[in-house]
């Protein structure tokens, strides 16, 4: 708060906005990976499935910390 010279409500809103941006970026990247878009390749069915499970775990970890 002191570094940005803002009051508490403004600081809370800034953190909330930052979290929202992070979640949006994660969800978009997750979709790109699972759909093999934007340069994300397929590594074969078995590895793609493992990657999907790993990404879901990351998402659950994030939401557990977020809420």
C-alpha positions as CSV (number, residue, x, y, z in Angstrom):
1,X,0.0,0.0,0.0
2,X,2.8,2.4,0.9
3,X,4.7,1.7,-2.3
4,X,1.7,2.4,-4.5
5,X,0.5,5.2,-2.2
6,X,-3.1,3.9,-2.0
7,X,-5.6,3.3,0.7
8,X,-6.8,-0.1,1.9
9,X,-9.9,-0.4,-0.4
10,X,-7.8,0.5,-3.4
11,X,-5.2,-2.0,-2.5
12,X,-7.8,-4.7,-2.0
13,X,-9.3,-3.9,-5.4
14,X,-5.8,-4.0,-7.0
15,X,-5.1,-7.5,-5.5
16,X,-8.6,-8.7,-6.6
17,X,-8.0,-7.5,-10.2
18,X,-4.6,-9.1,-10.2
19,X,-6.1,-12.4,-9.1
20,X,-8.9,-12.2,-11.7
21,X,-6.2,-11.6,-14.4
22,X,-4.2,-14.6,-13.2
23,X,-7.3,-16.9,-13.2
24,X,-8.4,-15.7,-16.7
25,X,-4.9,-16.3,-18.1
26,X,-4.7,-19.8,-16.5
27,X,-8.2,-20.7,-17.9
28,X,-7.2,-19.5,-21.4
29,X,-3.9,-21.3,-21.3
30,X,-5.6,-24.4,-20.0
31,X,-8.0,-24.4,-22.9
32,X,-5.2,-23.8,-25.4
33,X,-3.2,-26.7,-24.1
34,X,-6.1,-29.1,-24.0
35,X,-7.3,-28.1,-27.5
36,X,-3.7,-28.0,-28.9
37,X,-4.0,-24.3,-30.0
38,X,-1.6,-21.4,-30.1
39,X,1.5,-23.6,-30.5
40,X,0.7,-26.2,-27.9
41,X,1.2,-29.6,-29.6
42,X,-0.2,-33.0,-28.9
43,X,2.2,-35.5,-27.3
44,X,0.1,-38.5,-27.9
45,X,-3.1,-39.7,-26.2
46,X,-1.4,-41.1,-23.0
47,X,0.7,-38.0,-22.3
48,X,-2.1,-35.6,-23.3
49,X,-4.3,-37.3,-20.7
50,X,-1.6,-37.0,-18.0
51,X,-1.1,-33.4,-18.9
52,X,-4.9,-32.8,-18.6
53,X,-5.0,-34.4,-15.2
54,X,-2.0,-32.4,-14.1
55,X,-3.6,-29.1,-15.3
56,X,-6.8,-29.9,-13.5
57,X,-4.8,-30.5,-10.3
58,X,-3.1,-27.1,-10.7
59,X,-6.5,-25.5,-11.1
60,X,-7.8,-27.2,-8.0
61,X,-4.7,-26.1,-6.1
62,X,-5.3,-22.5,-7.3
63,X,-9.0,-22.5,-6.3
64,X,-8.2,-24.0,-2.9
65,X,-5.8,-21.2,-2.2
66,X,-8.1,-18.6,-3.8
67,X,-11.2,-19.4,-1.8
